[in-house]
């Protein structure tokens, strides 16, 4: 006889743990438990049977894997949190008794935890870390634009602004930017770093406030993890590019609102001497050293180059400790170059020549008007090899003045105003330069080429700005004109209106009746003989061959489209019979989405058709 199974000792009841039981097992507060789960990447799970997992109870609760909770029990951060709790009690006791020397000694020895080991656990390779920095960048740029208050300290905002500037400097240096979209929420950017697509959102430069219904403590926990992660990633990116990290900061330029221009990129100076044994070398089959020039020549000789993802272990670094805020927050890490000297670098990949689209604006020099956003367009233009300047009201650090002769484009976002007292020099300068609206820069980047400046000239109505991230296949495209079928429908409707409004053209219509009869016969022709007879009839009536061919082609398309849905529906019904219930429901949801998008597209096209007709009527009147 086998062993009897007791209730709650096996199965789902043992595999899952409720949140209250997990907090009790770890002997920590609920806030510390949330912080641990965020840092370690542990999230609630949904069991198949909640009643069995909860040992017969149907009360609503969150479940976690029991293995995940056992994994948290050995976390060094949990030990530091307990030490911090004991430290807070001792400090409160010392302050209550007036023992100032003991309180100062306790404050100097306050426990601070590090997140270096967590970064190495969650991201075993460097490519894994680059693939997962989208949310980190969004959070960093968000906090860099927030005002400092009791919830968010000024040092935290300053550190986020520094990390954001370091990322922008690297993207501008490597020309890795690929797509841009100006949305209501902010500016979406997409870059390609080590063959990985990185997308992040930057809010506009408006006065931000923290909503009262947002739990800032949870966001700050994510932020401390992201700061440490970006510290590792940026050190590796700068090191592989041969740059000094962190980039030096000019405090005078920073105080005068120079922005990214306050940082300067410096190349690593290699001292002459014997090469360390730990340095990685590139050797060929004969054991000879292979130079980067040989690598470039080999790459050029190959027509199609395929660069595989290279997995590089994260550097083993220590992070500098700074003074913590009132909340127990870990400090961002700083990397140690000596501990990463033995890591293989990817400088050979960075030495591959850039494509021409990444140097899109290299022949041009831009001047920013005072009403345009300098941080956005400085980043865009410099990422694509262009030179850009701005007035003193937008900050210091402009490389040239407004009267520079090399300026080719002026980015301006104000109505066109003609000056009466314009000097001859100003008139010549205006004729020599091209004044464009800010959308021209973004659309050029998304198109991968320099577009015509005329549709984006100052004071003109801009063309639609479409998202480059969406798949436009089958979707409504406002940049395209109406189709031939829509145009013919418009012509027919306009002819009907003209027939009602102008009865004096009846004689002309009588003469055109044979032509209409011939076109109707062409539309009704079902075989080659009928089509040939209709063609002879149209020729006798004086109908142009091109018009006859268009009418016959439209009739064939219409007949084909009317027959195809019946065939497709029968095939779909037969295919649905072979599907499971889950697959059938998924298929029905997909078809429902397609119908919804088609109806939306038809609605937008109808609106556009009405607008185009109204424009034509106004032009005629």
Buried (B, 14 or more C-beta within 10 A) or exposed (E): EEEEEEEEEEBBBEBBBBBEBBBEBBEBEEBBBBBBBBBBEBEBBEBEEBEBBBBEEEEEBBBBBBEBBEEBEEBEBBEBBBBBBEBEEEBEEBEEEEEEEBBEEBEEEBBBBBBBEBBBEBBEBBBBBBBBBBBBBBBBBBBBBBEEEEBBBEEBBEBBBBBBBBBBBBBBBBBBBBBBBBEEEBBBBBBBBBEBEBBBBBBBEEEEEEEEEEEBEEBBBBBBBBBBBBBBBBBBBBBBBBBBBBBEBBEEBBEBBBBBBBBEBEEEEEEEEEEEEEEEEEEEEEEEEEEEEEBBEEBEEEEEEEEEBBEBEBBBBEBEBEEBEEBBBBBBBBBBEEEBEEBEBBEBBBEBEEEEBBEBBEEBBBBBBEEBBBBBBBBBBBBBBBBBBBBEEBBBBBEBEBEEEEBBBBBBBEEEEEEEEEEEEEEEBEEEBBBBBBBBBBBBBBEEEEBEBEBBBBEEEEBEBBEBEEEEEEEBBEEEEBEEEBEBEBEEEBEEEEEEEEEEEEEEEEEBEBBEBBBEBBBEBEEEEEBEEBBEBBEEBEBEEEBBEBBBEBBBEEEEEEEEEEEEEEEEEEEEEEEEEEEBEEBEEEEEEEEEEEEEBEEBBEEBBEEBBEEEEEEEE
